[in-house]
Amino acid sequence: MAPDLPRLLVTRRLPREVENRLAKAYRADFNADDHQMSEAEILGDAQGKDALLITPMDKCFATGIIAKLPLSVKVIATFSVGHEHVDIAAARERNIAVTNTPDVLTDATADIALLLILGAARGAYWGERMVREDRWNSWSPTAPLGLDVSGKRLGILGMGRIGQAVARRARAFDMELHYHNRRPVAPDLAQGARYHAALDQMLPHCDFLSVNCASTPETRGLVNDSLIARLPDGAIIVNSARGDIIDDDALIAALKSGKLAAAGLDVFRNEPKIDPRYRTLDNVFLLPHLGSATRDTRIAMGMRAADNLDAFFADGNPADLLT
Ligand code: DGY
């Protein structure tokens, strides 16, 4: 092991191809048993490190750890596009660069958004359970029944890369597209979706609402009672972005009252310790944060994080520097 290679702490197991690459270019400490490291453990293992490669589960990077990191740490690469778990301002204060992994998980995450739309509308959860529990007695013309997706109106909340990829896919289902974003996107990226500068104006047009915005102070809790009240009765909400954008009390009440026909959720506030009430509802299709969880995508995310670290140590200018 060359002593002059930068020293790196990797807080979770990464795909083998990625760890092999990192092991050649860094004096890297890996997390052999893939446990979730505590703040104290990260602080201990960060001593003497030049770089940290972390994940969205390392939530302590949003809550004070950065000020306590040793001065040796110069860069933090997060293995994710989302970066609400890193206090970028605190990192800037300490002159620590922060990078993320955009682009490479766009398609995989948009695929999961469509799976949520289909799973929620067509009753994938109760259908699967009927088969597994041997309660499927006969094909019936009247029960059980789900809802059509084709021809319905889809509102996309957040028209970044993933929102745009959801729009491309939804077009293939003949959905009528609407979106809300801080700014309109170029027409070729909007896929014919109608722009609503005010979210409130879009909501009455949403048979389906797909949450695709980042978690920020402005969006946390955005999907609340009053937003849900403005959706058409029997609408469906799907979330493949971040759990804290949804007010769980409001969503659960609307699922129970029938205001919403169903929901599809891949992300949750405090995941994996989700609000247990979701498990009791038949009209919610639940997945364990699978958005980017394909082998190729996770390798691509790791390679992107490694590219950023390499660029940081080569010329201080990684492609995905967060400011
Ligand atoms: C991300 O990269 O932010 C995703 O949520 C991980 O799937």
Residues whose N, C-alpha, C, O or C-beta is under 5 A from the ligand:
A	BS01	DGY	F79 S80 V81 G82 A241 G291 S292
